[in-house]
């Protein structure tokens, strides 16, 4: 992997983020409003259902973080296609993994800045003290969420390269389905038994379960943490070769050219 | 002279509404170092497919492509010696000219100081130094093309692939672009592979051409050679002071129209022979013109023959 190619793409991404006000707003507007919305809700239910309010609040922060980490990777790829610049990039000898890795770096940087802003706002604005008391747990959960989101982003990229740019909408919609099936605000057992294996195969189920565990018990559960790490890395390990083969296939069918 | 692009028996099939068709069929072609090579053909003939395969963004079903002796599918770094110019080049709308040029400088691994030096030289040479802070999408067509040319020269490529480089440009800018292509080719010995629908452009620039139709190369050679193959003759039109000795003229295969006589003569025959023949009869010539077949004539003729 040629790192100068990766950094060139990261440079390009950050120039786009800085120059496109819409992207900047996307990074700040939804995360900040999410924290305010659910922070206020947690304050409202403080005397009725303290833990439920906190669960909804913290899970929403992780939800937003997961969405951002995944969608940033896919949206940058979509924008290369929509702007007609993918061909110009690809002919520089860029490999499929350099192209992907650059987007993972851009997304990681942006997502961590955003989650830091969200957690700061939650701490100072709504007194979410567990951010300091459980800092290591939250950091670990953030890292695992990031890995799971990147795995999902690679999977979505593979689907778009396979199916074509008409499926670019998966870049900002796929996460919703995965989050829906990841039992965000309730235990996985709430789903019908037949769906349980699917629910536990989701990248965020164990993470959300652990967030709820942390809110109620004051610390994360080791077994759940291990499961979430295994699941997140399984997504990456499964989606990477898939992405590679789909990219190769797309080069053969002319899909890459049509996306350019 | 070394071959910088070697295309060997390349075939590519695509599917259209469930039916497979050949976009390229058993195409072999060599482009020599330092030449400007024109790829001609009607719409849908396979030119762009060929360029995409050379650019390594499309894999052939069969055959091989070698760039500077290397297979770009196995050694991608060879593509750092190649650059691309498209008449319809686009970049992300949020990027400025400076962002784009810096990005390409970085992706070609040009050190920061060297990159700034080259950018400074090239943007001045192409008169776009004042555009560096402008968004690319706000540029005029001429400014866009100059920016794309600067981008194409940043990595000092050994080969530049050009897809319709003067598409949509007004004649004055198109002329400047052609002049620039020729200058770059001569100054840096850069090989240029060019596709264009403008036959005058091909005639002006190309050292050799290949004509591609329905995925096959049906003609290849220098402009002179291919024209010679299709048109063994050219027309000499002579304006006379007065037409006399008609029998002599007709006997010598001249056509007479008003005070003009014309005749097709072989490409290897000198016009002075024809003029001497007329003057030997005491006929007075007032004006002589020749009409040699143009690349437009060639394009039409070769396609007509292919259809037959």
Interface residues (C-beta under 8 A of the other chain):
Chain A: X2 X4 X5 X7 X8 X9 X11 X12 X15 X16 X19 X20 X23 X79 X80 X83 X84 X85 X87 X88 X89 X90 X91 X92 X93 X94 X95 X248 X251 X252 X254 X256 X257 X260
Chain B: X14 X52 X55 X56 X57 X58 X59 X61 X72 X76 X77 X78 X79 X80 X82 X83 X84 X86 X88 X89 X90 X91 X92 X93 X94 X95 X96 X99 X102 X103 X104 X106 X107 X108 X109 X135 X161
